[in-house]
């Protein structure tokens, strides 16, 4: 698992990006996590959709269930669809673990956990291209979804998940990660 590599001086704005005070700035990276520019979140989700980093956290309880969040109805992509427990953009200047703990805290009130890296990979879908840093953690967590970030959350058995794959209930990225990491996540128990 790699971390982001920032240049010694602030990276320039990506060509065509105008600075925006109200928009979060994201690092623009190559597939190895080397930051070469920065761009607004809106630009990263626009027609050019440059590669930008995000974190995902899969949370497993001691009964072998996976916690999933239902995305807010206000989300531009996949509103009201079930997704990975924690997912979010890495802000410009942040490193992977900083972002992972910030996002887990914001979305679920989760601050005390031990993340295990799974893999970093490139994911492309209509509207964005992401360098995803995927992690998993196991424990008896008390989770408190923030309703401005997540509309709800609950524990799912592997049978419930596999029985609903391909039905539009989950984001395509979650289904991809479940196929990619599902067995290895279960081996954490």
N, C-alpha and C positions, 0 to 999 in steps of 0.2 A: 504494500500500500504506500502510495506516495503522498506527499503533502504539496501544497502550492509553493512555488518558488517565485517570490516577488523580486522585481528589479531594485537596485539600491535607491533609485529616485522614483517618485510616483510615475506609474505608467501613463503614457499619453492617452487621450480620448481616442477611441476607434474612429477612423475616418467616417465622417458623416454624422457623428454624434455631437449634439449640442449639450452643454452642461445644463442640468435641470436641478434646481434646489429641492423640488418636491419629490424627486424620484431617487430611489436607492441606486447607488452605483455598484456594478458587479465587475469582478475581474473577467477579462477575456483571456482564455488560455489555449495552449496547444494540448494535444492528447496526453502529454506527460505532466501537465499541471504547471507549466511555465507561463507566468503571467506576462503578456506583452502589450496589453491595452486595458482600458476600462470603458464601460458603456452603461447606459441606464437600463433598468429592468425592462422598460418599454421597448427600447431598441433591441435588446436580446430576444424579446418575444415578437419582434416585427418580422418583416419579409426576409431580412438577411440572416436572422437567428444565429449569431456567432456562438461558438462553443464557450459555455460558462459553467462554473462548478456548482454542484449541489450536494447535499448530504441526505442520506436515507438511514433510518434506524428501524430494524425489525425487532420487536419486543416479544419474548416468549415467556410464558409463566411455567411454574413447576408441573403443571398438568399437561404441558405440551401444546397449549393453545397459543395462537398468534393474535396479538392485539392489532386491530385495524382502525383507522379513522375514516369517517365519512367527510369528504371535502365539503367546504362551505358552499351554499347555493350561490354565493357571490363570486366564486372562482371563475376565471375566464375559461380555463381548460378543465374539463371533467367535473362540472358542478354536481354535487349530491352523489358522487360515486365513491365507493370504498377504495382505500389506498393504504400504502405503507403507514405504519404507526406514526413516524415522524419523517417529514421531508421539507427541505427548504433551501433557498439560495444562500450561497456564501457571499457575504458583502465584501466589497473591495477593502483590503487591508486585513481581513480575517484569515485565519488558518482553519484547516479542516476540523480539528477537535474543538476549537472555539465555537465554530458555527454549529457543530453537532450538539454541544451542550446548550447553546443559546436557543436553538430551535426546539429541543426536547423540553426545555423550561417554558418557552412561550406557548407551545402547543398543548403540553400535557402536565405541566408543573413537575416534570421529572428532572431532578438535578443530581441525584446520587445513583449512578450506575457505572458499570464497567463495560465499555464498548469493545467488541471484538471486530477487527476489520474483516470484511468478506472479500471485497474486490473494488477496484476503480475501473469503470468502463464508460464508453461513449454511448449515449442513447439519443436517437433522433426520432422526432415525431413531427407532425404538422405544427408549425408555430414555434418550435424551439429545438436546440441541440445542446445537450448537457453532458458534462463530465461528472458522472455520479460516483460518489464515495459511499459505498454501502457498508453498513455495520449491523451487528446483532448484539443483543444483550438478553440475559436470562435472569429472572428473579420474581419475587413476590411483590410487585410494585403496586402502589396505590396511585392510580392515574386520574387526573382531573382535566378533562379537555376544556380548552379555552374556546368558548362559543364564537368568538370573533375569528378564530383561526380554523376551527374544526366544528362541524355541526353536531357530531356525536362520535363516540368510540365504543368498541366492545371487543371481547375475546371471541375468537373463532376457532373451532376445531379444524384440523386438516381435512377431515371429511366434508365439513360444511364448505370450505374453500374449494376443494376439488370438484364438489357437486355443482358449484356455481360458476366455474371458469367458462369463459366464452359466451356468457349471457349478458354482457354489458353491465354487470354489477360492480366490477372492479376496473380500475384504470388499466390500460394496456401495459404500462410500465410495471405496475404491481404484478400482473400476470406473468410478465417476462421475468421479473425477479423471483417470483415463486417457483417458476420452472427451473430457473438457474440455481437458486440457493435453498429451495425447500428442504431437500434431504440433508444438506449440510447444517441447516439451522436446527433440524430435529436432533442431530447428533450432539448438540450442545447439552442435551439433558442427560 
